Amino acid sequence: MVESARGRVRAPLTRERIVAAAMAVADAGGLSAISMRTVARELGVEAMSLYHHVDGKDAMLDAIAEEIFSRFPLAELGAPWRAALTERANGARAVLSAHPWALVLLESRVNPGPSVLRQHDRVLGVLRTNGFDVPLAGHAFSVVDAYVYGFVLSESNLPFTAEAGPEAFAAGLALPADEYPYLTEFMAVMMAGREYDYGNEFGYGLDLVLDQLEVRLAELHGEAG
């Protein structure tokens, strides 16, 4: 432990503490708020002291991506592919919903770390050991991640809060039914007098994606539908 100038005992600076502080900065102000200076301020240290643990902002962003990926479920090779992809999708959604700023970070890093590479390798491995050929495994990986990331992006930008739900939002729009007949019908059936939760759409949509992958896998092996 290190004693500060004010006599308070401060935990030693580590790479892990820097990553945690950077994520706290992003949680408060978004990804663009991260800098060596803002992270140092979060930790109560001078910015130059961070360079003993990370080479700069890009290295810090690499470390954050590594931390995010390390929190995704990691399936065992040979596990049933549908269950494995469902568990990973739900886990990834939970992590990204807590840190939606990470959406623009994860696939942009040019220096992926072990957790990033392991996640990609393991998803492909689960698919390949369940009969997917290389192209279909690539398609499956891409479409499931795109669905998860897209859903989190939509969910994190909804025009209403949990307190002021979708029914109140819809009522406030006061849409003319003759001009928007199908939208007003949807709101009347799905929202009026109901506890509609957009988040419940996630599982339904994921099943649609996985159902079609099952069809494609059966076609690959010449199985009757």
C-alpha positions as CSV (number, residue, x, y, z in Angstrom):
1,M,0.0,0.0,0.0
2,V,1.1,3.6,-0.7
3,E,0.5,6.6,1.5
4,S,-0.8,9.7,-0.3
5,A,0.3,13.3,0.4
6,R,-2.7,13.7,2.7
7,G,-1.8,10.7,4.7
8,R,-4.4,8.3,3.3
9,V,-3.4,4.8,2.4
10,R,-3.9,4.2,-1.3
11,A,-3.9,0.8,-3.0
12,P,-0.9,0.4,-5.4
13,L,-1.5,1.2,-9.0
14,T,-2.0,-1.9,-11.2
15,R,-3.1,-2.6,-14.7
16,E,-6.4,-4.1,-13.3
17,R,-7.1,-0.9,-11.4
18,I,-6.4,1.2,-14.4
19,V,-8.8,-0.8,-16.5
20,A,-11.5,-0.6,-13.9
21,A,-11.1,3.1,-13.6
22,A,-11.2,3.5,-17.4
23,M,-14.5,1.6,-17.5
24,A,-15.9,3.8,-14.7
25,V,-15.0,6.9,-16.8
26,A,-16.7,5.4,-19.8
27,D,-19.8,4.4,-17.8
28,A,-20.1,8.0,-16.7
29,G,-19.2,9.8,-19.9
30,G,-19.0,7.4,-22.8
31,L,-16.0,5.9,-24.6
32,S,-14.8,9.3,-25.8
33,A,-14.4,10.4,-22.2
34,I,-11.5,8.0,-21.8
35,S,-8.0,9.6,-21.8
36,M,-4.9,9.1,-19.7
37,R,-5.7,12.3,-17.8
38,T,-9.4,11.4,-17.0
39,V,-8.4,7.9,-15.9
40,A,-5.6,9.2,-13.8
41,R,-8.1,11.7,-12.2
42,E,-10.5,8.8,-11.5
43,L,-7.6,7.0,-9.7
44,G,-6.3,10.2,-7.9
45,V,-2.9,9.9,-9.4
46,E,-0.8,11.8,-12.0
47,A,-1.3,10.8,-15.7
48,M,2.4,9.9,-16.1
49,S,2.1,7.2,-13.5
50,L,-0.2,5.2,-15.7
51,Y,2.5,4.7,-18.3
52,H,4.3,2.3,-16.0
53,H,1.4,-0.1,-16.6
54,V,-0.1,0.8,-20.0
55,D,1.7,2.3,-23.0
56,G,-0.9,4.8,-23.8
57,K,-4.6,5.3,-24.6
58,D,-4.7,2.7,-27.4
59,A,-3.1,0.1,-25.1
60,M,-5.7,1.0,-22.4
61,L,-8.5,0.5,-24.9
62,D,-7.1,-2.9,-25.9
63,A,-7.1,-3.8,-22.2
64,I,-10.7,-2.8,-21.8
65,A,-11.7,-4.8,-24.8
66,E,-9.9,-7.8,-23.3
67,E,-11.7,-7.3,-20.0
68,I,-15.1,-7.1,-21.7
69,F,-14.5,-10.3,-23.7
70,S,-13.3,-12.1,-20.6
71,R,-16.8,-11.6,-19.1
72,F,-18.6,-13.4,-21.9
73,P,-19.4,-17.0,-21.3
74,L,-16.8,-19.4,-22.8
75,A,-18.4,-22.6,-24.0
76,E,-16.7,-26.0,-23.9
77,L,-15.6,-27.6,-27.2
78,G,-18.2,-30.2,-28.2
79,A,-21.0,-28.6,-26.2
80,P,-24.4,-28.5,-28.0
81,W,-24.0,-25.5,-30.4
82,R,-27.5,-24.1,-29.9
83,A,-27.3,-24.1,-26.1
84,A,-23.7,-22.7,-26.2
85,L,-24.6,-19.8,-28.6
86,T,-27.7,-19.0,-26.5
87,E,-25.8,-18.9,-23.3
88,R,-23.1,-16.7,-24.9
89,A,-25.6,-14.4,-26.5
90,N,-27.4,-13.9,-23.2
91,G,-24.2,-13.3,-21.4
92,A,-22.8,-10.9,-23.9
93,R,-26.1,-9.0,-23.9
94,A,-25.9,-8.7,-20.1
95,V,-22.3,-7.4,-20.2
96,L,-22.9,-5.0,-23.1
97,S,-26.1,-3.7,-21.6
98,A,-24.1,-2.7,-18.5
99,H,-21.5,-1.0,-20.7
100,P,-23.1,-0.1,-24.1
101,W,-20.2,2.2,-25.0
102,A,-18.2,-1.0,-25.5
103,L,-20.2,-1.8,-28.7
104,V,-18.0,0.4,-30.8
105,L,-14.8,-0.8,-29.2
106,L,-14.9,-4.6,-29.3
107,E,-14.4,-5.4,-33.0
108,S,-12.2,-2.4,-33.7
109,R,-9.0,-3.4,-31.9
110,V,-6.0,-4.2,-34.1
111,N,-4.1,-5.8,-31.2
112,P,-6.5,-8.4,-29.8
113,G,-5.5,-10.0,-26.5
114,P,-5.9,-13.7,-25.3
115,S,-9.5,-13.3,-24.1
116,V,-10.6,-11.8,-27.4
117,L,-8.8,-14.5,-29.5
118,R,-10.0,-17.3,-27.2
119,Q,-13.6,-16.1,-27.5
120,H,-13.5,-16.1,-31.2
121,D,-11.6,-19.4,-31.4
122,R,-14.0,-21.1,-29.0
123,V,-17.2,-20.0,-30.8
124,L,-15.8,-21.3,-34.1
125,G,-14.7,-24.5,-32.3
126,V,-18.1,-25.2,-30.9
127,L,-19.7,-24.8,-34.3
128,R,-17.1,-26.8,-36.1
129,T,-17.3,-29.7,-33.6
130,N,-21.1,-29.7,-34.2
131,G,-20.9,-30.3,-37.9
132,F,-20.8,-26.7,-39.2
133,D,-18.3,-26.3,-42.1
134,V,-16.0,-23.3,-42.1
135,P,-18.2,-21.0,-44.2
136,L,-21.4,-21.8,-42.2
137,A,-19.5,-21.4,-38.9
138,G,-18.4,-18.0,-40.0
139,H,-21.9,-17.0,-41.1
140,A,-23.3,-18.2,-37.7
141,F,-20.7,-16.4,-35.7
142,S,-21.2,-13.2,-37.6
143,V,-25.1,-13.1,-37.6
144,V,-25.4,-14.0,-33.9
145,D,-22.9,-11.3,-32.8
146,A,-24.5,-8.8,-35.1
147,Y,-27.9,-9.6,-33.6
148,V,-26.7,-9.2,-30.0
149,Y,-24.8,-6.0,-30.7
150,G,-27.7,-4.5,-32.7
151,F,-30.2,-5.4,-30.0
152,V,-28.1,-3.9,-27.2
153,L,-27.7,-0.7,-29.3
154,S,-31.4,-0.5,-29.9
155,E,-32.3,-1.3,-26.3
156,S,-29.8,1.2,-24.9
157,N,-31.3,4.0,-27.0
158,L,-35.0,3.5,-26.5
159,P,-36.9,6.8,-26.2
160,F,-38.4,5.9,-22.8
161,T,-37.2,4.9,-19.4
162,A,-38.2,1.9,-17.3
163,E,-40.2,4.3,-15.1
164,A,-42.0,6.0,-18.0
165,G,-42.7,2.9,-20.0
166,P,-43.6,2.4,-23.6
167,E,-47.4,2.6,-23.0
168,A,-47.0,6.2,-21.7
169,F,-44.7,7.0,-24.5
170,A,-47.1,5.7,-27.1
171,A,-50.0,7.6,-25.5
172,G,-48.0,10.8,-25.7
173,L,-47.5,10.4,-29.4
174,A,-51.3,10.5,-30.0
175,L,-50.8,9.1,-33.5
176,P,-53.8,9.4,-35.9
177,A,-55.0,5.8,-36.7
178,D,-56.1,6.7,-40.2
179,E,-52.5,7.9,-41.1
180,Y,-50.6,5.1,-39.3
181,P,-53.0,2.2,-39.1
182,Y,-50.6,-0.6,-38.5
183,L,-48.5,1.3,-36.0
184,T,-51.5,2.2,-33.9
185,E,-52.8,-1.3,-34.2
186,F,-49.4,-2.6,-32.8
187,M,-49.5,-0.2,-29.9
188,A,-53.1,-1.1,-29.1
189,V,-52.5,-4.8,-29.1
190,M,-49.0,-5.0,-27.6
191,M,-48.8,-2.0,-25.2
192,A,-52.2,-0.7,-24.1
193,G,-53.0,-2.1,-20.7
194,R,-50.0,-4.4,-20.9
195,E,-46.5,-4.5,-19.3
196,Y,-44.7,-4.5,-22.7
197,D,-41.0,-5.0,-22.3
198,Y,-38.9,-4.5,-25.4
199,G,-36.2,-6.6,-23.7
200,N,-38.4,-9.7,-24.0
201,E,-38.0,-9.5,-27.8
202,F,-34.4,-10.6,-27.4
203,G,-35.0,-14.3,-26.9
204,Y,-37.7,-14.5,-29.6
205,G,-35.4,-12.9,-32.2
206,L,-32.4,-15.1,-31.1
207,D,-34.6,-18.2,-31.6
208,L,-35.5,-17.0,-35.1
209,V,-31.8,-16.7,-36.0
210,L,-30.9,-20.1,-34.5
211,D,-33.9,-21.8,-36.1
212,Q,-32.6,-20.7,-39.5
213,L,-29.1,-21.9,-38.7
214,E,-30.5,-25.3,-37.8
215,V,-32.1,-25.4,-41.3
216,R,-28.9,-24.5,-42.9
217,L,-27.0,-27.1,-40.9
218,A,-29.5,-29.8,-41.9
219,E,-29.2,-28.7,-45.6
220,L,-25.4,-28.9,-45.3
221,H,-25.6,-32.5,-44.3
222,G,-28.4,-33.4,-46.7
223,E,-31.0,-34.0,-44.0
224,A,-34.7,-33.8,-44.9
225,G,-36.6,-30.9,-43.5
